[in-house]
Amino acid sequence: DLEQLAAELRADIVNSVSKTGGHLSANLGVVELTLALHRVFNTPDDKIIWDVGHQAYVHKILTGRRSRMNTMRKTSGLAGFPKREESVHDAFGAGHSSTSISAGLG
């Protein structure tokens, strides 16, 4: 069920961030939001544009990168933000806040 999945995602994030560093609270705060977005929309056909990259760890896990989360922010590992070269599910490479509206408008 979704509550169990949310708990598993939070555990994954805590585990990953405790080893690689990164943004913990921002990602823990968007677990249900990210689950809802991925339940309603069909990435990569539907584009999800994150306003700030450090809220996208759950998105990375849900789009097939769960097994590589322990490589995040390391050389040759996953980026700490959405990166188009990393996944077709990353529509925009948001590293800093307040770029989503411009990106969404093209």
N, C-alpha and C positions, 0 to 999 in steps of 0.2 A: 504494500500500500504506500501511498505518498508520504505519510508521516514517517514510516520506516526508512524510505529512500532519503528523505530530508535528514534524518539522523545519521545515516550512513555517509551522506555527502559532507555533513559537518565534521564527522570523524575523519574523513579523508583530508579535508582542508586543514584541520588542526595537525594531523600527522605530517602532511606535506610542508606546511609553513614552519613547523617546529624543526624541520631538517634543513630546509632551503632558504628560510627567510621569506618575507613577503608581507602582504597585507591581510591580516587575519580578520579583524572585525568587519571590514567592508564586505568581505565575501560571506561571512556568517550571516550578515544582515540581509543578503539577497537570495538566500537559498530558495524560499518559497516563490519569490518573484521569478527566478530563473526557471524553476520547474514549471510554473504556469506559462511562461513564454514558450518554452519548448513543447508544452502540451498543446498549445493553441496554434503555434506556427510551425512550419515545416522547413527547417533550415536544411540545406543552403538555399532552397528555392525562395523562401521568405528570409529577408535580411533582418538580423538583429544588430543594431548599432549601439554599442555600450558608450556611455558618456565618459567613463573613466575606466582605464584598463584594469585597475586593481579590484574591480567588482566582477571580473569575468572568469574566476577560477572554476565556479560551478559549471558555467558554460563549457569550459575546456573539458571537464570531466564527462559531461553529458554528450559531448561530440567526439568521443572515442580516444581521449588522451589520458584517461584515468591511470593507466599503467605507467605513464611517463611523468606524472606529476612530481615525482621525486627528483626529476632532472630540471625542474623549473628554476630559472635564473642562474643556471650553470652553463659553462661552455658547451656548446652543441646541444643544449637541452631546450626545453620549452621556454618561451618568452613569458615574462610576468604580465603580459597584456595580450589582447587579441592581435594576431599577426597573420595577414593574408597568405604569406608564404608557408605558414605552418598548417593551415587548415582551410578548406573551402567553406567552412562554417563561420569563419572570421571575415565579416564583410568590410571591416574598416580597422585599421591599426591604431586604436585609441590608446595612447600612453598617458595623456594628460586630460584633465577635466575640461568641460565646456567646448568640446569639438564636435559633439554628436549632431547638433542642429545643422551646422555647416555641412557635415558629411552627409546627412540625410537629404539635404536639399541639393546636393551635388555640387 
